[in-house]
Amino acid sequence: MNITESTNNPMKEKIKVVVVGGGFGGAYTAKNLAALVDPNKVEITLVSKNNHFLFTPLLHEVASGGLTPTSVVEPLREILRGSNVHFLQAEVKAISEEKKFITISGEEIPYDYLVLSSGAETNYYGVLGAEKHTHTLKDLSDAITIRNRIIEACEKAALTTDENERRHLLSCIIVGGGATGVELAAEIVEYLEETICAYGKTQGLSQKDINVSLIAASAELIPQFPQALRRAAHEELTKKDVNVFTNAQAVSVSTHGVTLADGTVHSAHTVIWVAGVKPLRIEIPGATSDKGGRVITNQFLQVQGNNHIWCLGDVANFTPAGTATTPLPMLAQVAVQQAKTVAKNIHAVIVGQPQSPFVYKSKGLLISLGQWYAAGTIFNFNFRGPVMWWVWRTVYLFNFHSWRKRLKIAVEWTINLFYPRDITYLR
Ligand SMILES: Cc1cc2nc3c(=O)[nH]c(=O)nc-3n(C[C@H](O)[C@H](O)[C@H](O)COP(=O)(O)OP(=O)(O)OC[C@H]3O[C@@H](n4cnc5c(N)ncnc54)[C@H](O)[C@@H]3O)c2cc1C
């Protein structure tokens, strides 16, 4: 089809752009593209499994009673309101690259241009029993499950008179020394010590029975952060009584706990697996992918060898041109920046202009280490402490799409300064 010609002829069908995935990559692409194109000539459809956008960076606060679950999600229809993007809540099962359609529950949705941003899922690396015996933190339901598991364990611990059983119930292992594991460990230990034990003091719940461990296969925690901040994270967790094990590789998990490569067994009632993710792929015929399964893209974020499909976010392997040999990390800020380029490039193709290569500009890295403490690197300077904690909070608030959620979270955080976190078991 001659696209430029078709946009000038009102009798021709609209150009169809289909975006798969309503997360950081997909939702922002759809929104950005809608702002660039003429809705009379281009039809944009966003297809996503859930009808909400999930703000993953604050999931650990839901898992530890700091935020209510609905605070970290925004309805996609609300995000797209007034933007001429059609939304379909559906799971994409297949892509026909040759005939240019996607399949959702037996129905075919045609496209002229396709954007794939289906994200990632937990990687258990084939570790025996890991998927069966651990909880993970990837979706909203995971955060609610972890929160419920901890609350339920504490209620049981308040009932038992057996000291060993009580200690076991109040023990938690987090496997994964990346940012999610570190943030989660800091929040969970505070949740157990400052909130749940305070409530259950009269029934024998005591800080001395709590045992939170963080197990990392790497030599240091948060390896992607500068060394000063890696050390700061380790120190802060140790100060909070988290047992940190580095160079410790989990080889199996059972109902009793985690076995490490050196043969030691760490027992815990709750085991959380946040050791890594892998791309959530929908097969694109003819596309090439790297060893980990991420789809390799060219400099314009198009799937290599296919100029009708763009791929971004966690599912894409974009390796910057030049000296870089590793792809960009799986981060929300990468996906959001890529979404801008993908929208611009689709628009450029539609109007017959050249595309722009994607250039990533890191805005820095931030990590929270419980209430009142965060560490980060901004413009190559390292910062840590309570002020950084406020910066961290403000930065994240402004990454939400709506003021409604920003205000809701700001109010919840303010309430948390004066009252203990919520310990309601959610059904
Ligand atoms: C707990 C946690 C904390 C994190 N913290 C940070 C942080 O602090 N900073 C940071 O930069 N990054 C963080 N990340 C990483 C960040 O969330 C991802 O890099 C980012 O979400 C990637 O965007 P995406 O669009 O590729 O995927 P996602 O945002 O995951 O979106 C994928 C979307 O695709 C949908 N989907 C999947 N398969 C299909 C299908 N077959 N059909 C239809 N829809 C489908 C999903 O439902 C989802 O809506 C965190 C991740 C986690 C899990």
The ligand as an SDF file (V2000), in Angstrom:
LIG
                    3D

 53 58  0  0  0  0  0  0  0  0999 V2000
    8.5150   -5.2120   41.2590 C   0  0  0  0  0  0  0  0  0  0  0  0
    9.1400   -4.4230   40.1360 C   0  0  0  0  0  0  0  0  0  0  0  0
    9.7290   -3.2040   40.4110 C   0  0  0  0  0  0  0  0  0  0  0  0
   10.3070   -2.4520   39.3900 C   0  0  0  0  0  0  0  0  0  0  0  0
   10.8690   -1.2610   39.6910 N   0  0  0  0  0  0  0  0  0  0  0  0
   11.4030   -0.4840   38.7070 C   0  0  0  0  0  0  0  0  0  0  0  0
   11.9540    0.7970   39.0040 C   0  0  0  0  0  0  0  0  0  0  0  0
   11.9740    1.2160   40.1630 O   0  0  0  0  0  0  0  0  0  0  0  0
   12.4360    1.5240   37.9780 N   0  0  0  0  0  0  0  0  0  0  0  0
   12.4150    1.0810   36.6730 C   0  0  0  0  0  0  0  0  0  0  0  0
   12.8650    1.8000   35.7670 O   0  0  0  0  0  0  0  0  0  0  0  0
   11.9120   -0.1260   36.3680 N   0  0  0  0  0  0  0  0  0  0  0  0
   11.3930   -0.9240   37.3450 C   0  0  0  0  0  0  0  0  0  0  0  0
   10.8800   -2.1580   37.0420 N   0  0  0  0  0  0  0  0  0  0  0  0
   10.9440   -2.6440   35.6530 C   0  0  0  0  0  0  0  0  0  0  0  0
    9.7720   -2.1010   34.8470 C   0  0  0  0  0  0  0  0  0  0  0  0
    8.5460   -2.4510   35.4430 O   0  0  0  0  0  0  0  0  0  0  0  0
    9.8000   -2.6830   33.4430 C   0  0  0  0  0  0  0  0  0  0  0  0
   11.0560   -2.4650   32.8660 O   0  0  0  0  0  0  0  0  0  0  0  0
    8.7260   -2.0330   32.5800 C   0  0  0  0  0  0  0  0  0  0  0  0
    7.4570   -2.3230   33.1110 O   0  0  0  0  0  0  0  0  0  0  0  0
    8.8320   -2.5100   31.1330 C   0  0  0  0  0  0  0  0  0  0  0  0
    7.7800   -1.9990   30.3860 O   0  0  0  0  0  0  0  0  0  0  0  0
    7.0760   -2.9200   29.2880 P   0  0  0  0  0  0  0  0  0  0  0  0
    6.0650   -2.0810   28.5880 O   0  0  0  0  0  0  0  0  0  0  0  0
    8.1140   -3.6160   28.5050 O   0  0  0  0  0  0  0  0  0  0  0  0
    6.3660   -4.0580   30.1370 O   0  0  0  0  0  0  0  0  0  0  0  0
    5.1680   -3.9440   31.1740 P   0  0  0  0  0  0  0  0  0  0  0  0
    5.1330   -2.6090   31.8060 O   0  0  0  0  0  0  0  0  0  0  0  0
    5.2950   -5.1400   32.0470 O   0  0  0  0  0  0  0  0  0  0  0  0
    3.8810   -4.0930   30.2780 O   0  0  0  0  0  0  0  0  0  0  0  0
    3.5930   -5.2600   29.5510 C   0  0  0  0  0  0  0  0  0  0  0  0
    2.1120   -5.2710   29.2690 C   0  0  0  0  0  0  0  0  0  0  0  0
    1.8200   -6.2470   28.2940 O   0  0  0  0  0  0  0  0  0  0  0  0
    0.6810   -6.9810   28.6710 C   0  0  0  0  0  0  0  0  0  0  0  0
    0.7550   -8.2840   27.9980 N   0  0  0  0  0  0  0  0  0  0  0  0
    1.6690   -9.2440   28.1630 C   0  0  0  0  0  0  0  0  0  0  0  0
    1.4300  -10.2830   27.3400 N   0  0  0  0  0  0  0  0  0  0  0  0
    0.3340   -9.9340   26.6230 C   0  0  0  0  0  0  0  0  0  0  0  0
   -0.4360  -10.5970   25.6260 C   0  0  0  0  0  0  0  0  0  0  0  0
   -0.1010  -11.8090   25.1680 N   0  0  0  0  0  0  0  0  0  0  0  0
   -1.5240   -9.9690   25.1490 N   0  0  0  0  0  0  0  0  0  0  0  0
   -1.8860   -8.7440   25.5850 C   0  0  0  0  0  0  0  0  0  0  0  0
   -1.1970   -8.0880   26.5290 N   0  0  0  0  0  0  0  0  0  0  0  0
   -0.1060   -8.6730   27.0420 C   0  0  0  0  0  0  0  0  0  0  0  0
    0.8130   -7.0470   30.1850 C   0  0  0  0  0  0  0  0  0  0  0  0
   -0.4330   -7.3570   30.7850 O   0  0  0  0  0  0  0  0  0  0  0  0
    1.2810   -5.6310   30.4850 C   0  0  0  0  0  0  0  0  0  0  0  0
    0.2010   -4.7350   30.5730 O   0  0  0  0  0  0  0  0  0  0  0  0
   10.2910   -2.9340   38.0490 C   0  0  0  0  0  0  0  0  0  0  0  0
    9.6970   -4.1760   37.7660 C   0  0  0  0  0  0  0  0  0  0  0  0
    9.1260   -4.9070   38.8050 C   0  0  0  0  0  0  0  0  0  0  0  0
    8.4750   -6.2420   38.4920 C   0  0  0  0  0  0  0  0  0  0  0  0
  1  2  1  0
  2  3  1  0
  2 52  2  0
  3  4  2  0
  4  5  1  0
  4 50  1  0
  5  6  2  0
  6  7  1  0
  6 13  1  0
  7  8  2  0
  7  9  1  0
  9 10  1  0
 10 11  2  0
 10 12  1  0
 12 13  2  0
 13 14  1  0
 14 15  1  0
 14 50  1  0
 15 16  1  0
 16 17  1  0
 16 18  1  0
 18 19  1  0
 18 20  1  0
 20 21  1  0
 20 22  1  0
 22 23  1  0
 23 24  1  0
 24 25  2  0
 24 26  1  0
 24 27  1  0
 27 28  1  0
 28 29  2  0
 28 30  1  0
 28 31  1  0
 31 32  1  0
 32 33  1  0
 33 34  1  0
 33 48  1  0
 34 35  1  0
 35 36  1  0
 35 46  1  0
 36 37  1  0
 36 45  1  0
 37 38  2  0
 38 39  1  0
 39 40  1  0
 39 45  2  0
 40 41  1  0
 40 42  2  0
 42 43  1  0
 43 44  2  0
 44 45  1  0
 46 47  1  0
 46 48  1  0
 48 49  1  0
 50 51  2  0
 51 52  1  0
 52 53  1  0
M  END
$$$$
